[in-house]
Structures are given as C-alpha cells and as structure tokens.
C-alpha cells in the first residue's frame, strides 16, 4: 500500500524542500524563521518515516526509492541555499566546494545503492551513515538559527548586544561545513568498504 503514514511524511519532505529554499532566501525575518521551522519539521519526519515503516511493517517500494531521494533533496537544497546567502559572500567559494564534495558523495552512494539492489547485493548501512545525517542536519539547523538571530538583532536593536558578530557567524558556519564534509566523505568510504566486506562474507 503506497498511501500510508511513512510515505506521507516522505512526500511532505519532498514538498517542503523547495518551500524552505524560497523562505530562507527571503529578506523578511518572519519568512526566514518559518523556513527554519519547516526545515526542523522536515528533519523530524526524516527520523519518523523510516522508524514507523519498520515498526508497523509499512515498507514499500515507493518508500525505499522516495525516502533517500527526499533526504538528499532536503539537505542538498538547504546547503546550496545557505551558500547563496549574502552573509557568506566572502567564503561562498569555499562553502560551495565543500557542498560539491558532499553532493558527489550523496549522489554517488545513492546510485550505488540502486545498482546494488538491482544486483540483489544491497549495501549494509553503518552507524557512520547515521552520524553523517545527524551532522548534516545539525550543521544546517545551527546555521539557519544563527542567520535568523543575526536578522533579529537588526530588527530588534535591544538584542544586538547578544549577537556575537558576523566574523563569528562566518567562522562557525565554515568550520561546521568542513566537519560536515569530512564526516560525509569518511562515512561514504566506510559505507562502501564495509558493505563489500559484508557482501563477501555472506557469499
């Protein structure tokens, strides 16, 4: 059955991705904060849909295909949107490189997983995959929250004293992007080598 709660949550994540891009790129604080809220909601559905599908035996062919697609669309579109923000113009080139590396890993592993399923030798998911996803979501959420606070400190002058400054914002986000890229790459390497080892042992 295609229409079930896990698949609905996956579909919601697919629909929210472009909406989040538009909201985060808006110049209005309310819209930007709404974009951050929507991303957090979408991130929560990423955790819930797979868990519900396994717990209640609601795994479907659509879910297997759409769930990772929704994950990649959500995170990669958010990363690209952050790179396009004017606050990061000075380091946009560097951030774009880290995002490009993340995108190559994500797309490459997704293609490899599809191929492995067709060959009836599915790749084994490791804890590093979960660490990668958590790191990506954490990086995006923290960045969006900091951007919201930056805008808020300009709309509400009384809060400006609590804003650490643009240099801090850029430095923290740049470090988070680098860590995220490294975890993503390492998880990809472990994912491939570990799965090959498991496949050989199972034959």
N, C-alpha and C positions, 0 to 999 in steps of 0.2 A: 504493500500500500504506500503510494508516494505521498499522499497528504496525511502527515502525522506531525506531532509537535516538534520533533527534532528537525524535520525538513522545513517546517515553517520558520523555525529560528534561523536555519541556514539561509532561507530565502530572504528573511528580514535583514540579515547581514549583507547580502548581495545588494539589496535595495538601499541600505544605509550608506554604503561606501561612497557613491557619487554625491549623496546629500551632504555627507561630512566634508568632502572636498570643498564644495560651494560655501558651506558655513564657515569653515576655518579660514578661507581666503577672503571672507567678508571683512569690511572695515568697521563693522558695528560690533561692539563688545557683546551685546546680548546674543547675536547670531554666533559669534565665536565660542561663547560659553556653551551655547546649545550644541554646537558641533563637538565640543569636548565631551559633553554629557552623552551624546549619541554614540561617540566612539567607545566610551566606557560601557554603555549598554551592549554595543556590538561585541566588545571583548568578552563580556559575561556570557553572551549567547554562544561564543566560541567554546567556552568550557561546558556549557549546559547541554548543547545539542548532542555531542558525542556521548556524553555520560548517560543521557536519557535513552539514546538509541540502544546502547549496550545493556543498560539495566532492564529495559522493558522489551528487549528483542525487537526493536523497530529499525534495524539496519536495512537500508535499501540500496539498490544500485545508484539511484539518484543521489542519495546522501553520500555515498562513497566518492562520487565524482564532484558533487557541488560543494561539499564541506571544505576540502582543501582549496578549491578554487575561490570560495568566499574568503577564506583566511588570507590567501595571497593577495587578493584584490583589496581587501580592507587594509592590511598592513603596508603594502607597497604604495597604494594611492595616498595613504597618510604620510608616509616618508617623503614622497615626491612633493606633496602639498607643503610640508614643513620646509623643504629646500627652497620652494618658491616664495616663502615669506620674506618680506623686505628686511626684517630684522637680521637675517642671516646672509645678506648680500655679500658681506666681506669674506665669508667662508663657504659660500654656496658651492663653489667648485669642488672643494674637499668633501663636503657633505654629499654631493652628487656622486662622487667616486665611491664613497662607502655604500651609498644606496644602490649603485650599479652592481657592486660586488654582491650585496645581499640579494638583489634581484636575480642575478645569474645563478646563485646557489638555489634559490627558491624555485625558479622555473626549471632548472636542470634536474633537481631532485623530483619535482612533480612529474616531469616527462619520464624520468627513470622509473618512478613508481608505477606509472601507467603501463610502461613496457613490461615491467616485472610481473604485474598482474596478468597481462596477456600471455606471458610465458609460464604462468602458474607457479612462479617463484617469487611471491611477494616479499618485499624488503621488510626487515624487522625494525620496528620503531624503538628507539632507545630513550633513556632519560634525558640525553642531550637534546633531543628534539623538543621536549617539553621545556627545557632550560632556554632553548633558543626562542621559542614562542613567548615565554614569560619575559625574557629580556627585551624582545621587540615591543611587546605591549607596554611594558614598564617605561621604556625609552620614549615612546610616543605619548603616553599619558602625562608623564612628567613634563615633557616639552610643551604640550598643549596647555597644561596648567600654568606653567611659568609664563607663557605668552599671554594667557588670559590675565594673569596678575600684573604683567607689565602694562597692558592696556588699561586695566582697572586703576592702577596707580596714577595714570594720566587723567582719567575721568574723575576720580575721587582724590584730589590733592592730599587729603589727610593721610592717605595710605602710602604716599610716595616714600615716606621715611622707612618703610618696611621693605621696599623693593631694593634688592642688592645691587642693581645696576646692569646695564647692557653687557658689559665685559664679562660679568659673572654668568649671565644668561648664555651668552655665546660659548664661553669656555665649558660650562657644564654640559650643554647640549652636544658640543663637539666631542667631548670625552665619552658621553653616553653613546653617540653614534659609532665611535671607534670600538668601544667594548661590544656593542651590539653586532657590529660587523664581524669581529673576531670570534665571538660565540657562535654566530651563524655559520661561518666558514668551518670552524672546528667541528660543529655538530654535523655538517654535511659530510666531512671526511670520515668521521666515526660512523655515521649512518651507512655510508657505502661500504667501508671496510668491515664493519661489524656484521652487516647483512650478508656480505659474501661469505664470511666465516660461518654464520649460522646456516646459510644455504648449503655449503659444502658438508657440514656436519650432519645435515638432515638427509643427504642423498646416500 
